[in-house]
Amino acid sequence: MIITTTPNIEGKKIEQYYGIVVGEAVMGANIVKDIFASIRDIVGGRSGSYEDELTKARQIAFTELTNEARGMGANAVVGVDIDYEVLGDKGSMLMVSISGTAVKVVEA
């Protein structure tokens, strides 16, 4: 499965458009991660625990996107957009949403 942010793929011709596909993941951040992230906010540095959660969420969202595209018969997804959001009353949830257009490509 080819996945790209571009509207086309060099050397390939889009033979068929299947439609929009989406992958989403919402991950909860627990209190321990929140405490360590707060300390990082004060002293500076990176928050490895939040980065790990974002990585997991992104991987889940890409897997969902790929599975949805395959289910339509696509062999590529073009025009991919990745969005990150913070949800919840106190920003305790992390969301990754990935969307694109499922297509069938052939050699040009």
C-alpha positions as CSV (number, residue, x, y, z in Angstrom):
1,M,0.0,0.0,0.0
2,I,1.5,3.3,-1.1
3,I,0.5,6.2,1.2
4,T,1.4,9.8,0.3
5,T,0.6,13.3,1.1
6,T,0.8,14.3,-2.6
7,P,-2.2,14.2,-4.9
8,N,-0.5,11.7,-7.3
9,I,2.4,9.3,-7.4
10,E,5.3,9.8,-9.7
11,G,5.5,7.0,-12.3
12,K,2.0,5.8,-11.5
13,K,-1.4,6.5,-13.1
14,I,-4.5,6.7,-11.0
15,E,-6.9,4.3,-12.6
16,Q,-9.8,4.5,-10.2
17,Y,-10.9,6.7,-7.2
18,Y,-12.7,4.8,-4.4
19,G,-13.3,7.7,-2.0
20,I,-12.2,9.2,1.2
21,V,-10.7,6.9,3.9
22,V,-10.1,7.8,7.5
23,G,-8.2,6.4,10.4
24,E,-8.6,7.8,13.9
25,A,-7.2,7.0,17.4
26,V,-8.0,8.6,20.7
27,M,-5.6,7.8,23.5
28,G,-6.1,8.7,27.2
29,A,-3.2,10.2,29.1
30,N,-3.1,8.9,32.7
31,I,-2.3,10.9,35.8
32,V,1.3,9.7,36.1
33,K,2.0,10.9,32.6
34,D,0.3,14.2,33.4
35,I,2.4,14.7,36.5
36,F,5.7,14.0,34.6
37,A,4.5,16.2,31.7
38,S,3.8,19.1,34.1
39,I,7.3,18.7,35.5
40,R,8.7,18.8,32.0
41,D,6.7,22.0,31.4
42,I,8.5,23.6,34.3
43,V,12.0,22.4,33.8
44,G,11.9,22.0,30.0
45,G,12.7,19.0,27.8
46,R,10.7,16.5,26.0
47,S,7.9,14.4,27.4
48,G,8.7,10.8,26.3
49,S,5.4,9.4,27.7
50,Y,3.3,11.8,25.6
51,E,5.5,11.2,22.5
52,D,5.0,7.4,23.0
53,E,1.2,7.9,23.1
54,L,1.2,10.0,20.0
55,T,3.3,7.4,18.2
56,K,0.9,4.6,19.2
57,A,-2.1,6.7,18.2
58,R,-0.5,7.6,14.8
59,Q,0.3,3.9,14.1
60,I,-3.3,2.8,15.0
61,A,-4.7,5.6,12.8
62,F,-2.5,4.6,9.8
63,T,-3.5,0.9,10.3
64,E,-7.2,1.8,10.2
65,L,-6.7,4.0,7.1
66,T,-4.8,1.2,5.3
67,N,-7.4,-1.4,6.2
68,E,-10.3,0.8,5.1
69,A,-8.5,1.5,1.7
70,R,-7.7,-2.2,1.2
71,G,-11.3,-3.1,1.9
72,M,-12.4,-0.8,-0.9
73,G,-9.9,-2.5,-3.3
74,A,-7.4,0.3,-3.3
75,N,-3.6,-0.1,-3.5
76,A,-2.7,3.5,-2.6
77,V,-3.9,6.4,-0.6
78,V,-3.2,9.9,-1.9
79,G,-3.6,13.4,-0.5
80,V,-3.1,12.2,3.1
81,D,-3.6,14.7,5.9
82,I,-2.6,14.1,9.5
83,D,-4.3,16.1,12.3
84,Y,-3.5,16.0,16.1
85,E,-6.0,17.3,18.7
86,V,-6.2,17.5,22.4
87,L,-9.7,16.5,23.8
88,G,-11.4,16.3,27.1
89,D,-12.2,18.8,29.9
90,K,-8.6,19.1,30.9
91,G,-6.9,18.1,27.7
92,S,-6.5,14.5,29.0
93,M,-7.1,12.8,25.6
94,L,-4.9,12.8,22.5
95,M,-6.5,12.3,19.1
96,V,-4.8,11.5,15.8
97,S,-7.0,11.7,12.7
98,I,-5.6,10.7,9.3
99,S,-7.6,11.1,6.0
100,G,-6.9,10.7,2.3
101,T,-8.3,9.4,-0.9
102,A,-8.2,5.7,-1.7
103,V,-7.2,4.9,-5.2
104,K,-6.0,2.2,-7.5
105,V,-2.8,3.0,-9.3
106,V,-1.1,1.3,-12.2
107,E,2.3,1.8,-13.9
108,A,2.3,4.9,-16.1
